[in-house]
């Protein structure tokens, strides 16, 4: 986490939303998926975003992941306003500053774990001279150093999600955005995956997990609750730590 000396410049938050709105045009009818949403997430926070189906979580994921732009209001990611960005600039933001983890893993079935993790390096800025070594290190970090050559069909759901997390980490993002990362996993594996996210947070990464499961949200230090496109609660809590999980 970045430290700021007293009297020095204050860095921008990881995420800043101001009166954020997203409206869809459905055959002449307007659907307001997000309504006047305002919040900030600081660097190094672990935040759970909760809400039932239709609450606006999926829309918010697309905005925070730089996959979409707001209809009104302002969204800044790491200090950069999304509204004025070109598609190329959004792609660079996604590939550099944000690591995204999906519920269904989104791995390429014909590629090995190592090859799947290396994929984002093909689009990264700068020279990446030893892609296999970087990917191998990330897979070892998530406990899959022994499964480098296995394809997704040869891996369990939890192992596939670990590959997806390693892929999200490959470009050293400052923000990890996980969209229902345990939705396709059993309870025990879900807590193993959340333990990984807790470990990443302990290393200083900003971790944002979208979930509808209360027990998953207990790992976060802050919970944002949405209903009908509106932010209805912003609560602080003592997170479930890896040590407490083991008790």
KEKE-3310 file (N, C-alpha, C; in steps of 0.2 Angstrom, whole numbers, plus 5000, padded with zeros to 4 digits):
npx = (5004:5002:5012:5010:5018:5017:5009:5012:5008:4991:4987:4975:4960:4958:4946:4933:4917:4905:4889:4885:4877:4869:4860:4850:4844:4830:4822:4815:4811:4817:4829:4835:4849:4858:4858:4862:4874:4886:4902:4919:4933:4947:4965:4971:4961:4949:4934:4917:4904:4887:4871:4855:4849:4847:4850:4859:4872:4879:4880:4888:4900:4904:4906:4916:4926:4931:4924:4913:4905:4899:4882:4879:4886:4901:4916:4931:4945:4959:4962:4960:4948:4935:4925:4930:4939:4947:4943:4954:4962:4954:4956:4970:4969:4962:4970:4982:4980:4970:4965:4954:4943:4932:4916:4914:4927:4932:4943:4953:4950:4959:4971:4985:4987:4998:4999:4986:4988:4998:4992:4987:4999:5003:4996:5001:5009:5026:5042:5041:5051:5052:5040:5035:5041:5037:5023:5024:5028:5017:5007:5013:5012:4998:4997:4998:5009:5012:5004:5006:5005:4993:4977:4961:4950:4956:4957:4951:4936:4940:4954:4954:4949:4959:4969:4963:4964:4978:4981:4974:4983:4995:5000:5003:4993:4985:4972:4961:4947:4934:4921:4908:4916:4916:4904:4903:4908:4910:4907:4918:4929:4926:4929:4943:4947:4943:4952:4964:4961:4961:4974:4980:4975:4982:4994:4994:4986:4971:4956:4941:4926:4912:4897:4883:4883:4883:4892:4904:4906:4910:4924:4928:4933:4924:4908:4897:4881:4868:4852:4840:4847:4853:4864:4863:4868:4884:4895:4907:4917:4924:4935:4934:4948:4962:4968:4958:4949:4954:4952)
npy = (4994:5011:5024:5040:5054:5065:5080:5079:5075:5069:5053:5048:5039:5021:5018:5029:5035:5046:5051:5041:5034:5022:5019:5009:5007:5000:4995:5007:5009:5015:5008:5010:5005:5008:5020:5036:5033:5035:5033:5029:5019:5015:5013:4997:4992:4980:4975:4970:4968:4968:4961:4957:4948:4958:4970:4978:4975:4967:4977:4987:4980:4979:4992:4995:4987:4993:4989:4995:5011:5024:5031:5044:5055:5052:5041:5037:5028:5023:5036:5040:5047:5038:5041:5049:5041:5032:5017:5010:5015:5011:4998:4996:5001:4990:4980:4983:4990:4983:4967:4955:4943:4930:4922:4910:4906:4907:4901:4896:4881:4873:4877:4875:4877:4885:4892:4899:4908:4916:4923:4937:4944:4945:4957:4967:4982:4987:4977:4960:4948:4935:4926:4913:4911:4921:4918:4905:4908:4915:4905:4896:4904:4904:4891:4881:4876:4863:4860:4865:4861:4856:4855:4865:4855:4845:4849:4853:4863:4872:4873:4877:4890:4895:4896:4906:4917:4918:4922:4934:4941:4942:4954:4962:4970:4984:4983:4970:4963:4953:4944:4936:4925:4913:4907:4895:4885:4873:4874:4872:4873:4886:4894:4892:4898:4911:4913:4915:4927:4935:4934:4941:4953:4956:4958:4970:4973:4980:4973:4969:4961:4954:4948:4937:4930:4929:4923:4923:4937:4940:4940:4952:4969:4979:4982:4985:4987:4984:4989:4988:4996:5005:5012:5006:5003:5006:4998:4995:4982:4969:4959:4941:4933:4923:4916:4915:4908:4896:4891)
npz = (5000:4996:5004:5012:5015:5028:5024:5011:4994:4992:4986:4973:4976:4974:4967:4963:4963:4958:4959:4951:4936:4926:4912:4902:4885:4881:4868:4867:4880:4895:4906:4922:4928:4937:4950:4954:4961:4974:4980:4987:4986:4994:4991:4994:5001:5006:4999:4999:4988:4988:4984:4979:4964:4950:4957:4953:4953:4943:4932:4939:4940:4927:4924:4934:4930:4919:4907:4902:4901:4911:4910:4916:4928:4937:4935:4942:4940:4949:4948:4935:4924:4918:4908:4897:4891:4877:4868:4866:4877:4888:4887:4889:4903:4909:4906:4913:4926:4932:4938:4933:4939:4935:4938:4930:4927:4913:4905:4892:4884:4876:4880:4891:4909:4911:4899:4898:4909:4904:4894:4895:4895:4882:4878:4885:4890:4887:4888:4890:4894:4898:4898:4901:4913:4922:4922:4928:4940:4945:4946:4955:4966:4968:4972:4962:4956:4952:4942:4929:4916:4914:4906:4907:4908:4915:4927:4944:4949:4959:4956:4943:4946:4953:4943:4935:4944:4945:4932:4932:4940:4933:4927:4937:4944:4952:4957:4961:4954:4958:4951:4958:4962:4969:4965:4957:4965:4978:4996:5004:4995:4991:5002:5003:4991:4995:5005:4998:4992:5003:5007:4996:4998:5010:5006:5001:4990:4982:4984:4977:4979:4972:4977:4982:4994:5011:5019:5012:5010:5023:5023:5019:5024:5023:5017:5004:5000:4988:4981:4969:4960:4968:4981:4996:5009:5018:5025:5039:5045:5055:5047:5042:5045:5039:5049:5058:5051:5051:5063)
capx = (5000:5006:5012:5010:5021:5013:5010:5014:5002:4987:4985:4968:4957:4958:4939:4929:4911:4901:4882:4885:4871:4869:4854:4850:4838:4827:4816:4812:4810:4823:4830:4840:4852:4862:4855:4865:4878:4892:4907:4926:4937:4954:4970:4973:4955:4945:4927:4912:4898:4882:4864:4851:4848:4843:4852:4864:4879:4883:4881:4893:4906:4906:4909:4923:4931:4932:4921:4907:4905:4892:4878:4879:4890:4909:4919:4938:4949:4966:4963:4959:4941:4933:4921:4934:4944:4945:4942:4961:4964:4951:4959:4976:4968:4960:4976:4987:4979:4964:4964:4947:4941:4925:4913:4915:4934:4934:4949:4953:4950:4964:4977:4987:4986:5003:4997:4981:4990:5002:4988:4987:5006:5003:4993:5004:5014:5033:5045:5041:5056:5052:5033:5034:5044:5032:5017:5025:5028:5010:5004:5016:5009:4991:4997:4997:5015:5013:4999:5007:5004:4986:4972:4956:4946:4960:4958:4945:4934:4944:4960:4953:4948:4966:4972:4960:4967:4985:4980:4972:4989:5001:5002:5004:4988:4984:4966:4958:4940:4931:4914:4905:4922:4915:4898:4902:4912:4907:4908:4925:4933:4925:4933:4950:4948:4943:4958:4969:4960:4963:4981:4982:4974:4987:5000:4993:4981:4964:4952:4934:4923:4905:4894:4877:4883:4885:4898:4909:4907:4914:4931:4930:4933:4919:4902:4893:4875:4864:4846:4836:4852:4855:4868:4858:4872:4891:4896:4913:4916:4930:4935:4936:4955:4964:4969:4951:4946:4957:4950)
capy = (5000:5017:5028:5047:5058:5071:5086:5077:5075:5063:5049:5047:5033:5016:5019:5035:5036:5052:5052:5037:5031:5018:5018:5005:5009:4993:4996:5014:5010:5016:5004:5013:4999:5011:5027:5041:5030:5038:5030:5028:5013:5017:5008:4992:4990:4973:4977:4965:4972:4963:4963:4952:4948:4964:4975:4983:4972:4966:4983:4990:4976:4981:4999:4995:4983:4997:4986:4999:5018:5027:5036:5050:5055:5051:5036:5037:5022:5025:5043:5042:5047:5033:5044:5052:5037:5029:5010:5008:5017:5007:4991:4997:5001:4984:4975:4985:4991:4979:4960:4953:4936:4928:4916:4904:4905:4910:4899:4893:4874:4870:4879:4873:4882:4890:4896:4903:4913:4920:4927:4944:4947:4947:4963:4971:4987:4985:4971:4954:4944:4928:4925:4907:4911:4925:4914:4900:4911:4917:4899:4894:4909:4901:4884:4877:4875:4857:4859:4870:4858:4853:4859:4866:4849:4841:4853:4854:4869:4876:4873:4882:4897:4897:4898:4912:4922:4919:4926:4941:4944:4942:4960:4966:4975:4987:4982:4964:4963:4947:4944:4930:4920:4906:4905:4889:4881:4870:4878:4871:4877:4893:4897:4891:4904:4918:4914:4917:4934:4938:4934:4946:4959:4957:4960:4977:4974:4982:4968:4970:4954:4954:4941:4937:4926:4933:4920:4926:4944:4941:4940:4959:4974:4984:4979:4989:4984:4987:4986:4991:5000:5011:5010:5007:5002:5005:4996:4992:4976:4965:4953:4935:4932:4917:4913:4914:4903:4889:4888)
capz = (5000:4996:5010:5010:5020:5031:5020:5004:4990:4993:4980:4972:4978:4969:4964:4965:4960:4960:4956:4945:4934:4920:4910:4896:4881:4879:4864:4868:4887:4899:4912:4926:4932:4943:4951:4958:4966:4976:4985:4986:4988:4994:4989:4999:5005:5004:4999:4996:4985:4989:4982:4975:4957:4948:4961:4949:4954:4936:4929:4942:4938:4920:4925:4938:4926:4913:4902:4900:4903:4914:4907:4919:4934:4936:4938:4941:4942:4950:4947:4928:4923:4912:4903:4892:4888:4871:4869:4867:4884:4892:4886:4893:4910:4911:4906:4917:4933:4935:4937:4934:4940:4934:4941:4926:4925:4907:4903:4885:4885:4872:4882:4897:4914:4910:4893:4900:4913:4900:4888:4896:4893:4874:4877:4890:4888:4889:4886:4895:4890:4900:4899:4905:4920:4925:4923:4932:4947:4948:4947:4961:4971:4970:4974:4957:4952:4950:4937:4924:4909:4914:4903:4911:4909:4919:4934:4947:4949:4963:4953:4937:4948:4955:4937:4933:4949:4943:4926:4934:4944:4929:4925:4943:4944:4959:4959:4959:4954:4957:4950:4960:4961:4972:4963:4954:4969:4984:5002:5006:4990:4991:5008:5001:4986:4998:5009:4993:4991:5009:5007:4992:5002:5016:5003:4999:4984:4983:4982:4977:4978:4971:4980:4986:4999:5017:5022:5008:5012:5030:5022:5018:5029:5021:5013:5000:4998:4983:4980:4964:4957:4973:4986:5002:5015:5017:5032:5040:5049:5056:5042:5044:5043:5037:5055:5061:5047:5052:5070)
cpx = (5004:5006:5013:5013:5017:5014:5011:5007:4998:4985:4978:4966:4958:4951:4936:4923:4907:4895:4882:4879:4873:4862:4854:4843:4835:4821:4812:4810:4817:4823:4836:4843:4856:4859:4859:4869:4885:4896:4914:4928:4944:4959:4971:4967:4952:4938:4923:4907:4893:4875:4861:4851:4844:4845:4856:4871:4883:4884:4887:4900:4908:4909:4916:4928:4933:4929:4915:4909:4898:4888:4878:4884:4897:4911:4926:4941:4956:4967:4962:4951:4940:4929:4924:4938:4942:4945:4949:4964:4961:4954:4966:4975:4966:4966:4981:4986:4974:4965:4957:4947:4934:4923:4914:4922:4936:4941:4948:4955:4956:4971:4979:4986:4992:5001:4991:4983:4995:4998:4989:4994:5007:5000:4996:5009:5021:5035:5044:5045:5055:5045:5032:5036:5039:5025:5018:5025:5022:5006:5007:5013:5002:4991:4997:5004:5016:5008:5000:5005:4997:4982:4966:4952:4950:4961:4951:4942:4938:4951:4959:4952:4955:4970:4970:4963:4974:4985:4979:4978:4995:5004:5003:4999:4988:4977:4964:4950:4937:4924:4911:4910:4921:4908:4897:4906:4908:4910:4916:4930:4932:4929:4941:4952:4948:4949:4964:4968:4962:4971:4984:4981:4979:4993:5000:4988:4975:4960:4945:4930:4915:4902:4887:4877:4886:4891:4904:4911:4910:4921:4933:4930:4927:4914:4898:4887:4870:4857:4842:4841:4854:4859:4864:4862:4880:4893:4904:4912:4923:4930:4937:4943:4957:4965:4963:4948:4948:4955:4944)
cpy = (5006:5021:5035:5050:5064:5077:5085:5077:5068:5060:5049:5040:5028:5017:5025:5036:5042:5052:5047:5034:5027:5016:5014:5007:5002:4994:5002:5015:5011:5012:5007:5008:5002:5018:5031:5038:5034:5034:5030:5022:5015:5011:5004:4990:4983:4975:4971:4970:4967:4966:4957:4953:4954:4971:4980:4980:4971:4972:4987:4986:4978:4988:4999:4992:4987:4993:4990:5006:5020:5031:5043:5049:5053:5045:5037:5031:5024:5032:5045:5041:5042:5036:5046:5047:5034:5021:5007:5009:5013:5000:4991:4997:4994:4979:4977:4986:4987:4972:4958:4945:4935:4922:4909:4903:4908:4908:4896:4885:4871:4872:4876:4879:4887:4895:4901:4909:4918:4924:4934:4948:4948:4954:4969:4976:4985:4978:4966:4948:4936:4926:4919:4907:4915:4921:4908:4902:4913:4910:4896:4898:4907:4894:4879:4876:4868:4855:4863:4867:4855:4858:4860:4859:4844:4844:4853:4861:4874:4878:4878:4889:4900:4899:4905:4918:4923:4923:4933:4945:4945:4948:4965:4971:4978:4985:4975:4964:4956:4946:4937:4924:4914:4904:4898:4884:4878:4875:4878:4875:4884:4897:4897:4897:4911:4919:4916:4925:4938:4939:4940:4953:4961:4959:4967:4979:4977:4976:4969:4963:4956:4948:4942:4933:4929:4930:4922:4933:4945:4941:4948:4963:4979:4980:4985:4985:4988:4984:4991:4997:5006:5008:5011:5006:5003:5004:4993:4986:4973:4959:4947:4933:4925:4913:4911:4908:4896:4886:4883)
cpz = (5000:5002:5008:5016:5022:5027:5013:5000:4992:4987:4979:4974:4972:4964:4967:4960:4962:4956:4950:4943:4927:4918:4903:4892:4879:4875:4865:4876:4890:4905:4916:4930:4938:4944:4956:4964:4967:4981:4983:4989:4988:4992:4995:5003:5002:5005:4996:4994:4985:4986:4979:4968:4955:4952:4958:4950:4947:4932:4932:4941:4932:4920:4928:4934:4920:4906:4899:4903:4906:4909:4909:4925:4932:4939:4936:4944:4943:4948:4940:4927:4917:4907:4897:4888:4881:4872:4870:4875:4889:4893:4890:4901:4912:4911:4911:4925:4936:4933:4938:4934:4939:4937:4937:4924:4919:4904:4896:4886:4881:4875:4889:4902:4913:4904:4894:4904:4909:4895:4889:4894:4886:4873:4881:4887:4890:4887:4892:4892:4892:4902:4903:4912:4925:4927:4928:4939:4950:4949:4954:4967:4973:4972:4968:4953:4950:4944:4931:4917:4909:4910:4908:4913:4914:4926:4937:4947:4953:4959:4947:4940:4950:4949:4935:4938:4947:4937:4927:4937:4939:4927:4931:4944:4951:4962:4957:4960:4953:4957:4952:4960:4964:4970:4960:4958:4975:4990:5004:5002:4990:4996:5006:4996:4990:5003:5004:4992:4997:5009:5002:4995:5007:5012:5000:4993:4986:4980:4983:4975:4977:4973:4982:4992:5005:5020:5018:5009:5019:5029:5021:5024:5028:5016:5010:4998:4994:4983:4975:4961:4962:4978:4993:5009:5013:5024:5033:5045:5050:5052:5045:5041:5042:5044:5059:5057:5049:5059:5069)
residu = (UNK:UNK:UNK:UNK:UNK:UNK:UNK:UNK:UNK:UNK:UNK:UNK:UNK:UNK:UNK:UNK:UNK:UNK:UNK:UNK:UNK:UNK:UNK:UNK:UNK:UNK:UNK:UNK:UNK:UNK:UNK:UNK:UNK:UNK:UNK:UNK:UNK:UNK:UNK:UNK:UNK:UNK:UNK:UNK:UNK:UNK:UNK:UNK:UNK:UNK:UNK:UNK:UNK:UNK:UNK:UNK:UNK:UNK:UNK:UNK:UNK:UNK:UNK:UNK:UNK:UNK:UNK:UNK:UNK:UNK:UNK:UNK:UNK:UNK:UNK:UNK:UNK:UNK:UNK:UNK:UNK:UNK:UNK:UNK:UNK:UNK:UNK:UNK:UNK:UNK:UNK:UNK:UNK:UNK:UNK:UNK:UNK:UNK:UNK:UNK:UNK:UNK:UNK:UNK:UNK:UNK:UNK:UNK:UNK:UNK:UNK:UNK:UNK:UNK:UNK:UNK:UNK:UNK:UNK:UNK:UNK:UNK:UNK:UNK:UNK:UNK:UNK:UNK:UNK:UNK:UNK:UNK:UNK:UNK:UNK:UNK:UNK:UNK:UNK:UNK:UNK:UNK:UNK:UNK:UNK:UNK:UNK:UNK:UNK:UNK:UNK:UNK:UNK:UNK:UNK:UNK:UNK:UNK:UNK:UNK:UNK:UNK:UNK:UNK:UNK:UNK:UNK:UNK:UNK:UNK:UNK:UNK:UNK:UNK:UNK:UNK:UNK:UNK:UNK:UNK:UNK:UNK:UNK:UNK:UNK:UNK:UNK:UNK:UNK:UNK:UNK:UNK:UNK:UNK:UNK:UNK:UNK:UNK:UNK:UNK:UNK:UNK:UNK:UNK:UNK:UNK:UNK:UNK:UNK:UNK:UNK:UNK:UNK:UNK:UNK:UNK:UNK:UNK:UNK:UNK:UNK:UNK:UNK:UNK:UNK:UNK:UNK:UNK:UNK:UNK:UNK:UNK:UNK:UNK:UNK:UNK:UNK:UNK:UNK:UNK:UNK:UNK:UNK:UNK:UNK:UNK:UNK)
# end
